[in-house]
Amino acid sequence: QVRVLESGGGLVQPGGSLRLSCAGSGRIFSRSDIAWFRQAPGKEREFVASIGWINTSYGSSVKDRFTISRDSAENVVYLQMNSLKPEDTAIYYCNTNPPGNSWGQGTQVTVSS
């Protein structure tokens, strides 16, 4: 089972930036594809971005605005979010990809003027 701790969320104005961090533990984390997901109020959880050893993948709504990266030595996966929009407001979670059954608490991102 992978344990993760998401951080870096906050309140930001439209057009602003945030960087989220996902700190993971264990060999499973370091050997797995890791993804960011998000869930807005009243909506289903959706895929945001994923990263393997080299390859990355993005949801259509965030492509060209968000960048996922990983520091394998530190077991951390980052999500750099630029040009944020109000519709990016959600709780952001990280997990393996495909996701396991256990989820962290997530980190709240609110985009509002």
C-alpha positions as CSV (number, residue, x, y, z in Angstrom):
1,Q,0.0,0.0,0.0
2,V,1.3,3.4,-1.0
3,R,1.2,6.2,1.5
4,V,1.2,9.8,0.2
5,L,1.0,13.3,1.6
6,E,-0.2,16.1,-0.7
7,S,0.6,19.7,0.0
8,G,1.0,23.1,-1.6
9,G,-2.6,24.0,-2.2
10,G,-4.1,27.4,-1.4
11,L,-6.1,30.4,-2.6
12,V,-4.9,32.0,-5.8
13,Q,-6.3,34.5,-8.3
14,P,-7.2,33.6,-11.8
15,G,-4.0,33.5,-14.0
16,G,-1.9,32.7,-11.0
17,S,0.3,29.7,-10.2
18,L,0.7,27.0,-7.6
19,R,3.0,24.0,-7.2
20,L,1.7,21.0,-5.5
21,S,3.8,18.3,-3.9
22,C,3.1,14.6,-3.4
23,A,5.5,12.9,-0.9
24,G,5.3,9.2,-1.1
25,S,6.8,6.4,0.9
26,G,8.0,2.9,0.1
27,R,9.4,1.1,-2.9
28,I,5.9,0.8,-4.5
29,F,5.8,4.6,-4.9
30,S,9.2,4.9,-6.4
31,R,8.5,2.1,-8.9
32,S,5.0,3.2,-9.9
33,D,3.5,5.6,-12.3
34,I,2.1,8.4,-10.2
35,A,-0.9,10.6,-11.0
36,W,-2.7,13.6,-9.8
37,F,-6.4,13.6,-9.7
38,R,-8.9,16.2,-8.6
39,Q,-12.4,16.4,-7.3
40,A,-14.6,19.5,-7.4
41,P,-17.7,19.9,-5.3
42,G,-20.6,17.8,-6.7
43,K,-18.4,16.3,-9.4
44,E,-16.6,13.0,-10.0
45,R,-12.9,12.6,-9.3
46,E,-11.0,13.2,-12.6
47,F,-7.6,12.5,-13.9
48,V,-5.2,15.5,-14.1
49,A,-1.8,14.2,-15.0
50,S,0.5,11.2,-14.6
51,I,4.2,10.4,-14.8
52,G,6.1,7.2,-15.3
53,W,9.9,6.8,-15.6
54,I,10.0,9.2,-18.6
55,N,6.6,9.6,-20.1
56,T,3.9,12.0,-18.9
57,S,0.2,12.3,-19.7
58,Y,-2.3,15.1,-19.1
59,G,-6.0,15.6,-19.0
60,S,-7.3,17.7,-21.9
61,S,-8.5,20.5,-19.6
62,V,-5.0,21.1,-18.1
63,K,-2.7,20.3,-21.0
64,D,-0.3,23.2,-21.8
65,R,-1.0,24.8,-18.4
66,F,0.1,22.1,-15.9
67,T,3.5,20.2,-15.7
68,I,4.1,17.1,-13.7
69,S,7.6,16.1,-12.6
70,R,9.2,13.8,-10.1
71,D,12.3,13.7,-7.9
72,S,13.0,10.0,-7.6
73,A,15.7,10.5,-5.1
74,E,13.3,12.2,-2.7
75,N,10.2,10.2,-3.7
76,V,8.3,13.4,-4.5
77,V,6.0,14.1,-7.4
78,Y,5.2,17.7,-8.3
79,L,2.4,19.4,-10.2
80,Q,3.2,22.9,-11.4
81,M,0.0,24.7,-12.2
82,N,0.1,27.9,-14.3
83,S,-2.6,30.1,-15.8
84,L,-5.1,28.8,-13.2
85,K,-8.8,29.2,-13.8
86,P,-11.8,29.2,-11.5
87,E,-12.7,25.8,-12.9
88,D,-9.5,24.4,-11.5
89,T,-10.9,24.8,-8.0
90,A,-10.9,21.3,-6.4
91,I,-9.3,19.0,-3.9
92,Y,-6.2,17.6,-5.5
93,Y,-5.0,14.0,-4.7
94,C,-2.1,11.9,-5.8
95,N,-2.1,8.2,-6.1
96,T,-0.5,5.4,-8.2
97,N,-1.8,5.1,-11.8
98,P,-4.1,3.3,-12.0
99,P,-5.1,4.4,-8.5
100,G,-5.2,2.1,-5.5
101,N,-8.1,2.0,-3.0
102,S,-6.4,4.2,-0.4
103,W,-6.4,7.9,-0.9
104,G,-4.7,10.7,1.0
105,Q,-6.4,13.8,2.4
106,G,-5.6,15.8,-0.6
107,T,-4.8,19.5,-0.8
108,Q,-7.4,22.2,-1.5
109,V,-6.9,24.5,-4.5
110,T,-9.2,27.5,-4.8
111,V,-9.0,29.9,-7.8
112,S,-10.9,33.0,-7.1
113,S,-10.7,36.7,-7.4
